[in-house]
Amino acid sequence: MKKWIALALSAVMLMACTACGKKDEKMYDLELNKYVTLGTYKGVEVSKTDIEKAVADTIAADLKASAYDEEITDRAAEDGDKANIDYTATVNGESFEGSSATNYDVTLGSDTIKISDIEDAVVGMNKGETKSIDVVLPDDFSTTETDINGQTAQISITLNKISQTITPEEMTDEIAESRSNGKYTTVADYEAALRLEEKEIAVWDAVMANIEILDYPEEEAEQYYNTQVEYYESAAQGYGLDLATYVSMMYGQDESSFLKSLANQSLMQAVSDVTMLLIYKAEGLSYTEEEFNAYVTEFAESNNLESTDDAIEKAGRETLELGLQQEKVLQLLTEEAVEIETEDTSENSDTQAADSQSDTSEPEENSTDSSDTSADNSDTSAA
């Protein structure tokens, strides 16, 4: 569930810090007012319509991700069913490349099997039935065994199982618990957490839209950049790939464009941190050691770390302090924010979001665009 809120603690940044070896470096030991002038940050207006639409979209995605297969035993196979089949094909009694498969799952009508007539033949069959068909192979069927092109293949098909994919129609406590990795056990609690998070995102976007950027804290941005690069390099190594191949496969970008987007994101991340710290100080916010310990405990548990000491060692106390300060600021600003009814702008927002994912231009003077361009928002747990 967790989305990017351009502040100190995205999951990627935190876990990158566990490997970057920079936990003892001091960040933001600087004159904050040199970089950002605050605008209105208390009582900002956010769209209730957009928040509720975002929650609904997340719920819909959760339901789709919770789909399951249900076996069908009381009718013949139909288009759209998932069929498990065995098939063998021969030409003049001889097999050829791709001519057989056992326990092969295929969605009927998807044209997944190269000999598409096989899928067509399964429609109307019952579980346990075997059927034989003759199929004339296309003239361009094979580039390696050209002697079978245009020939008639004898094909035997056995239908082992018919099933259909069932998508739950509504959220349940069980789905909520599963999608939140056990953090929430009721639909009400899960949806409330989703809504709060979406509101926090909207509030922070509104706050960032009101600031004036005077300069970029480049040293701090460089630390973010380095930790992100190390994170992605480590991820690539886990697949036995170099960074260029990894980002091409995972995100459809060339390495240069990807690194440029990380650099731009890191600049805006640093600006966002400065903004957060300015608000934290302006409002005289603080936290107790007890609150810090509770925060670190939750962080350790959510990231599968052995202990709070392990969390502090790997992430660094200052990084964790920034995270707690972020929570304090967001709590204050979210409580003060005003929800207003607006027209549904989701279609335009989706288009803009898609555009922003491919935007690798440098931040403009006084730009306050804090969107994540790294394309790594895979975390679906409620946080």
C-alpha positions as CSV (number, residue, x, y, z in Angstrom):
1,M,0.0,0.0,0.0
2,K,2.8,2.4,0.8
3,K,3.2,5.1,-1.8
4,W,6.0,7.7,-2.2
5,I,5.5,10.8,0.0
6,A,8.6,12.8,-0.9
7,L,9.9,12.9,2.7
8,A,12.7,11.2,4.6
9,L,11.6,7.6,4.8
10,S,10.5,5.8,1.6
11,A,11.0,2.1,2.1
12,V,13.5,2.1,-0.7
13,M,15.6,4.8,0.9
14,L,15.5,3.2,4.4
15,M,16.6,-0.2,3.2
16,A,19.2,1.4,0.9
17,C,20.6,3.0,4.0
18,T,21.1,-0.4,5.6
19,A,23.7,-1.2,3.0
20,C,25.2,2.1,2.1
21,G,27.5,2.4,5.1
22,K,26.8,6.2,5.5
23,K,24.7,6.0,8.6
24,D,27.1,8.1,10.6
25,E,27.2,11.0,8.2
26,K,25.4,14.1,9.4
27,M,22.6,15.3,7.1
28,Y,20.9,18.7,7.2
29,D,23.4,20.3,9.5
30,L,22.8,23.4,7.6
31,E,20.9,26.7,7.5
32,L,17.5,25.5,6.3
33,N,16.1,28.9,5.3
34,K,18.8,29.2,2.6
35,Y,17.0,26.5,0.6
36,V,13.3,26.8,1.1
37,T,10.8,29.5,2.0
38,L,7.6,28.0,3.4
39,G,4.2,28.9,2.1
40,T,0.9,28.0,3.6
41,Y,1.2,24.6,5.2
42,K,-1.6,24.5,7.9
43,G,-5.2,24.2,6.8
44,V,-4.4,23.3,3.2
45,E,-7.3,22.1,1.1
46,V,-7.3,18.6,-0.3
47,S,-9.8,16.8,-2.5
48,K,-12.0,14.4,-0.6
49,T,-13.1,13.1,-4.0
50,D,-9.6,12.2,-5.1
51,I,-8.8,10.6,-1.8
52,E,-11.8,8.4,-1.8
53,K,-11.1,7.5,-5.5
54,A,-7.6,6.5,-4.6
55,V,-8.8,4.3,-1.8
56,A,-11.3,2.7,-4.1
57,D,-8.6,2.1,-6.7
58,T,-6.4,0.4,-4.1
59,I,-9.3,-1.8,-2.9
60,A,-10.0,-2.8,-6.5
61,A,-6.4,-3.7,-7.0
62,D,-6.4,-5.7,-3.8
63,L,-9.4,-7.6,-4.9
64,K,-7.8,-8.4,-8.3
65,A,-4.6,-9.5,-6.6
66,S,-6.7,-11.8,-4.3
67,A,-8.3,-13.6,-7.2
68,Y,-8.3,-17.4,-7.1
69,D,-9.0,-20.4,-9.4
70,E,-12.1,-22.5,-8.8
71,E,-12.5,-25.8,-10.5
72,I,-15.5,-26.4,-12.8
73,T,-16.9,-29.9,-12.8
74,D,-20.5,-29.5,-14.0
75,R,-20.1,-28.2,-17.6
76,A,-17.9,-28.3,-20.6
77,A,-15.0,-25.9,-21.2
78,E,-15.8,-22.4,-22.5
79,D,-13.8,-19.5,-23.9
80,G,-12.2,-17.6,-21.0
81,D,-11.9,-20.8,-18.8
82,K,-8.5,-21.9,-17.6
83,A,-7.8,-25.4,-18.9
84,N,-5.1,-27.9,-17.9
85,I,-4.3,-30.1,-20.8
86,D,-1.9,-32.7,-22.2
87,Y,-1.3,-32.6,-26.0
88,T,0.9,-34.3,-28.5
89,A,1.2,-33.4,-32.2
90,T,3.0,-35.3,-35.0
91,V,3.5,-34.8,-38.7
92,N,3.8,-38.1,-40.6
93,G,4.2,-39.8,-37.3
94,E,7.2,-37.6,-36.2
95,S,7.2,-35.1,-33.4
96,F,8.7,-31.7,-33.8
97,E,9.7,-28.7,-31.6
98,G,6.9,-27.6,-29.3
99,S,4.7,-30.5,-30.4
100,S,3.8,-31.8,-26.9
101,A,3.1,-30.6,-23.4
102,T,1.9,-32.2,-20.1
103,N,-0.2,-30.5,-17.4
104,Y,-0.2,-27.3,-19.5
105,D,-2.3,-24.4,-18.2
106,V,-3.9,-22.2,-20.8
107,T,-6.7,-19.6,-20.8
108,L,-8.9,-20.6,-23.7
109,G,-9.1,-18.0,-26.4
110,S,-5.8,-16.4,-25.4
111,D,-3.9,-17.9,-28.4
112,T,-1.1,-18.8,-26.1
113,I,-0.4,-22.1,-27.8
114,K,1.4,-21.8,-31.1
115,I,-1.1,-24.2,-32.7
116,S,-4.1,-22.1,-31.8
117,D,-6.5,-24.7,-33.1
118,I,-5.7,-26.7,-29.9
119,E,-7.4,-24.1,-27.7
120,D,-10.4,-24.0,-30.1
121,A,-10.7,-27.7,-29.9
122,V,-10.7,-27.8,-26.1
123,V,-13.8,-25.6,-26.0
124,G,-16.8,-27.9,-25.5
125,M,-14.7,-30.7,-24.0
126,N,-15.4,-32.1,-20.6
127,K,-12.9,-33.0,-17.9
128,G,-11.2,-36.3,-18.6
129,E,-12.1,-36.3,-22.3
130,T,-9.6,-36.9,-25.1
131,K,-10.0,-35.6,-28.6
132,S,-8.1,-36.0,-31.8
133,I,-7.9,-33.4,-34.5
134,D,-6.1,-32.7,-37.7
135,V,-4.6,-29.3,-38.3
136,V,-2.9,-27.9,-41.4
137,L,0.2,-26.0,-40.1
138,P,0.8,-22.5,-41.6
139,D,3.4,-22.2,-44.3
140,D,5.5,-20.1,-41.9
141,F,4.9,-22.2,-38.8
142,S,8.6,-23.2,-38.2
143,T,11.8,-21.5,-39.2
144,T,14.0,-24.4,-38.1
145,E,11.9,-27.4,-39.3
146,T,10.7,-26.0,-42.5
147,D,9.7,-29.4,-43.9
148,I,6.6,-29.5,-41.6
149,N,5.3,-26.1,-42.9
150,G,2.0,-26.5,-44.7
151,Q,1.7,-30.2,-43.6
152,T,-1.2,-31.7,-41.7
153,A,-0.5,-32.4,-38.0
154,Q,-2.3,-35.1,-36.1
155,I,-3.0,-33.8,-32.6
156,S,-4.3,-35.6,-29.5
157,I,-5.6,-33.5,-26.6
158,T,-6.7,-34.6,-23.1
159,L,-8.5,-32.2,-20.8
160,N,-7.3,-32.7,-17.2
161,K,-9.1,-29.9,-15.5
162,I,-11.3,-26.8,-16.1
163,S,-11.2,-23.8,-13.8
164,Q,-12.2,-20.2,-13.8
165,T,-10.6,-17.2,-12.0
166,I,-12.9,-15.8,-9.3
167,T,-12.3,-12.2,-8.3
168,P,-13.8,-11.4,-4.9
169,E,-16.6,-8.8,-5.2
170,E,-15.9,-7.1,-1.9
171,M,-13.1,-6.7,0.7
172,T,-13.1,-9.1,3.6
173,D,-11.3,-9.2,6.9
174,E,-9.2,-12.0,5.6
175,I,-8.2,-10.1,2.4
176,A,-7.4,-7.0,4.5
177,E,-5.1,-9.0,6.8
178,S,-3.4,-10.6,3.8
179,R,-2.9,-7.4,1.9
180,S,-1.6,-5.5,4.9
181,N,0.8,-8.4,5.8
182,G,-1.1,-9.0,9.0
183,K,-1.0,-5.4,10.3
184,Y,-4.7,-4.9,10.0
185,T,-7.3,-7.6,10.8
186,T,-10.5,-5.9,9.9
187,V,-11.8,-4.1,6.7
188,A,-12.6,-1.0,8.7
189,D,-9.1,-0.6,10.1
190,Y,-7.4,-1.4,6.8
191,E,-9.6,1.1,4.8
192,A,-9.0,3.7,7.5
193,A,-5.3,3.3,7.1
194,L,-5.5,3.5,3.3
195,R,-7.6,6.7,3.6
196,L,-5.2,8.3,6.1
197,E,-2.2,7.5,3.8
198,E,-3.9,8.9,0.8
199,K,-4.8,12.1,2.7
200,E,-1.2,12.4,3.9
201,I,0.0,12.2,0.3
202,A,-2.5,14.9,-0.8
203,V,-1.6,17.1,2.1
204,W,2.1,16.9,1.5
205,D,1.6,17.6,-2.2
206,A,-0.4,20.7,-1.3
207,V,2.3,21.9,1.1
208,M,5.1,21.3,-1.4
209,A,3.1,23.3,-4.0
210,N,3.2,26.3,-1.8
211,I,6.9,26.5,-1.0
212,E,9.6,28.5,-2.8
213,I,12.8,26.7,-3.6
214,L,15.8,29.0,-3.2
215,D,18.5,26.5,-3.7
216,Y,19.1,22.7,-3.6
217,P,21.0,21.0,-0.7
218,E,23.2,19.2,-3.1
219,E,25.4,17.2,-0.6
220,E,22.3,15.8,1.1
221,A,20.8,15.0,-2.3
222,E,24.0,13.2,-3.3
223,Q,23.7,11.0,-0.3
224,Y,20.2,10.0,-1.3
225,Y,21.4,9.4,-4.9
226,N,24.3,7.2,-3.8
227,T,22.1,5.1,-1.5
228,Q,19.5,4.6,-4.3
229,V,22.1,3.6,-6.8
230,E,23.6,1.1,-4.4
231,Y,20.1,-0.2,-3.7
232,Y,19.4,-0.8,-7.4
233,E,22.9,-2.2,-8.1
234,S,22.4,-4.7,-5.2
235,A,18.9,-5.6,-6.6
236,A,20.5,-6.2,-10.0
237,Q,23.2,-8.4,-8.6
238,G,20.5,-10.5,-6.9
239,Y,19.3,-11.4,-10.4
240,G,22.9,-11.8,-11.7
241,L,22.5,-8.7,-13.9
242,D,24.3,-5.4,-14.3
243,L,22.5,-2.2,-13.6
244,A,21.8,-1.4,-17.3
245,T,20.2,-4.7,-18.0
246,Y,18.2,-4.7,-14.8
247,V,16.6,-1.2,-15.3
248,S,15.9,-2.0,-18.9
249,M,14.1,-5.2,-18.0
250,M,12.3,-3.9,-14.9
251,Y,11.5,-0.3,-15.8
252,G,11.9,-0.1,-19.6
253,Q,14.5,2.7,-19.3
254,D,18.1,3.0,-20.5
255,E,20.7,3.3,-17.7
256,S,21.4,7.0,-18.4
257,S,17.8,8.1,-18.2
258,F,17.2,6.0,-15.1
259,L,20.1,7.5,-13.3
260,K,19.1,11.0,-14.3
261,S,15.6,10.4,-12.9
262,L,17.2,9.2,-9.6
263,A,19.3,12.3,-9.5
264,N,16.3,14.6,-10.0
265,Q,14.3,12.6,-7.5
266,S,17.1,12.9,-4.9
267,L,17.2,16.7,-5.3
268,M,13.5,16.9,-4.6
269,Q,13.7,14.5,-1.8
270,A,16.3,16.7,-0.1
271,V,14.1,19.8,-0.7
272,S,11.2,17.9,0.8
273,D,13.2,17.0,3.9
274,V,14.3,20.6,4.4
275,T,10.6,21.6,4.1
276,M,9.6,19.0,6.7
277,L,12.4,20.1,9.1
278,L,11.4,23.8,8.7
279,I,7.8,23.0,9.6
280,Y,8.9,20.8,12.5
281,K,11.0,23.6,14.0
282,A,8.4,26.3,13.2
283,E,5.8,24.4,15.1
284,G,8.0,23.6,18.0
285,L,7.4,19.8,17.6
286,S,9.3,17.3,19.6
287,Y,9.3,13.6,20.6
288,T,10.2,11.6,23.7
289,E,12.7,8.8,23.9
290,E,9.8,6.5,24.5
291,E,8.2,7.6,21.2
292,F,11.5,7.1,19.4
293,N,11.9,3.6,20.8
294,A,8.3,2.7,19.8
295,Y,9.0,4.1,16.3
296,V,12.2,2.0,16.0
297,T,10.4,-1.1,17.2
298,E,7.7,-0.8,14.6
299,F,10.4,-0.1,11.9
300,A,12.4,-3.2,12.9
301,E,9.3,-5.4,12.8
302,S,8.0,-4.1,9.5
303,N,11.5,-4.6,7.9
304,N,12.1,-8.0,9.4
305,L,15.1,-6.8,11.4
306,E,16.3,-8.8,14.5
307,S,16.0,-6.0,17.0
308,T,15.8,-2.2,17.6
309,D,19.6,-2.2,18.0
310,D,19.9,-3.8,14.6
311,A,17.5,-1.2,13.1
312,I,19.6,1.7,14.5
313,E,22.8,0.0,13.4
314,K,21.6,-0.5,9.8
315,A,19.5,2.5,9.1
316,G,21.2,5.0,11.4
317,R,19.7,6.9,14.3
318,E,19.5,10.2,12.3
319,T,17.6,8.5,9.5
320,L,15.1,7.1,12.0
321,E,14.8,10.4,13.7
322,L,13.9,12.0,10.4
323,G,11.2,9.4,10.0
324,L,9.7,10.1,13.4
325,Q,9.8,13.9,12.7
326,Q,8.1,13.2,9.4
327,E,5.3,11.4,11.2
328,K,4.9,14.3,13.7
329,V,4.7,16.8,10.9
330,L,2.3,14.8,8.8
331,Q,0.0,14.1,11.8
332,L,-0.2,17.8,12.5
333,L,-0.8,18.9,8.9
334,T,-3.3,16.1,8.2
335,E,-5.3,17.0,11.2
336,E,-5.4,20.7,10.1
337,A,-6.1,20.0,6.5
338,V,-9.6,20.8,5.0
339,E,-11.2,18.2,2.7
340,I,-13.3,19.7,-0.1
341,E,-15.5,18.1,-2.7
342,T,-14.2,18.3,-6.2
343,E,-14.8,16.9,-9.6
344,D,-13.3,13.5,-10.3
345,T,-10.0,14.2,-12.0
346,S,-8.7,10.7,-11.9
347,E,-8.5,10.3,-15.7
348,N,-6.3,13.5,-16.1
349,S,-4.3,12.4,-13.0
350,D,-3.6,9.0,-14.5
351,T,-2.4,10.7,-17.7
352,Q,-0.2,13.1,-15.8
353,A,1.2,10.3,-13.6
354,A,2.1,8.3,-16.7
355,D,3.8,11.3,-18.2
356,S,5.7,12.0,-15.0
357,Q,7.1,8.5,-14.9
358,S,8.9,9.1,-18.2
359,D,10.0,12.6,-17.4
360,T,13.8,12.8,-16.9
361,S,14.2,16.6,-17.1
362,E,15.9,18.5,-14.4
363,P,13.9,20.2,-11.7
364,E,13.0,23.7,-12.8
365,E,13.8,26.8,-10.8
366,N,11.3,26.9,-7.9
367,S,9.8,23.6,-9.0
368,T,7.9,21.8,-6.3
369,D,7.2,18.6,-8.2
370,S,7.8,15.9,-5.6
371,S,6.6,12.8,-7.5
372,D,8.7,9.6,-7.5
373,T,10.3,8.8,-10.9
374,S,12.1,5.7,-9.8
375,A,9.2,3.5,-10.8
376,D,9.7,1.3,-7.7
377,N,6.4,1.4,-5.8
378,S,5.9,-2.3,-5.4
379,D,5.2,-2.3,-1.7
380,T,1.5,-3.3,-1.2
381,S,1.5,-3.6,2.6
382,A,-0.3,-1.1,4.7
383,A,2.3,0.9,6.6
